[in-house]
Amino acid sequence: MIGEFERRVLMSICKATNGSKSAHVPRQYFMKKFQENKHQRKQAEKALKSLITRGYVYPHPTSRETTYQMTDAGWDICRAEKEKLLGRS
């Protein structure tokens, strides 16, 4: 079970990748919505680290910067959340 803020960060990654399991995106693509204030930014960074540690998100080091991809477990949560929003559960 993941926390509410972790869920928000994961859903932001899901949106940035268009729900694709194979896509990976740079941090600024999914963290921009958490830049409103310093506290929210810190919470989002902590949630991202937790998602990586718990195996929901995988970091891809590249020559320029690290990009991030959902794992199968992260994708399952993303899909379940989308189904809830669509009223299918």
N, C-alpha and C positions, 0 to 999 in steps of 0.2 A: 504494500500500500504506500502510495506517495502522498506527500503533503499538498496543500492547496497551491502554494507558490511554485513548488516543483511541477505541479500539473500545468500551471499557467506557462512556465518556461517551456515545458515539453510541447504544449499545444502551439506555442509560438514557433518552435522548430518545425513542427508538423506543417504549419501554415507556410513557412518559408520554403519548405521542400515540396510543397503541393502534395503532401501525403505519400511521397515516394520513399520506399525503403532504401533505394540505392543513392539518392541525392545527398550531397553534403554541402553545407553552406557556411560562410564566414560568420563569426560571432555578431558583427554589426547588423546582419540581416534579420536576426531574430531577437536581439537584445535592445533594439532601438525603442521599443514600446516601454521599456523599463528605465529609461533615462530621465524621467520626469523629475525625480528628486534623488538625492544621495542615498537615502535609506532604502528606497526601492531598488536602486542600482546594486547596492550591497547585497540585498536579499536575493536578487536575481543571480548574481555571481555565485553566492553560496548554494542556491538551488541547482545551478548548472554543475557545480563541482559534485554535489550529492548525486545528481542524475548520472554523471559519469562513473562515480564510485559504485553506484548500485546497478550499473549495467543497462541503463535505459538509453544512454547516449554514448557514442563513440567519437573521440577526437581523431582527426586526420591531420597530422603535421604535413605541411606542404612547404615548398621553397619560400613562399611569401608569408604565409600565415597559417594558423591552424583552422581547419574547417570542422564542422560537426555533423554527424549522421545519427539518425535513430537506429537503435538495434531492433531486433524482432520484438523484444519485450516492450520497448518504447512505442513501436508501431502498433502493437496490440492495444495499448492504452489510448493512443491517438484515435484508432478506429472505433473503439468503444465509446469514447467521448463524442465523436462525430455522430454515432448512432443515437446517443442520448439526445443530442441537439435536434436530431431529425425525428425524434419520438418513436424510434424503432425498438426500444428495449422495454 
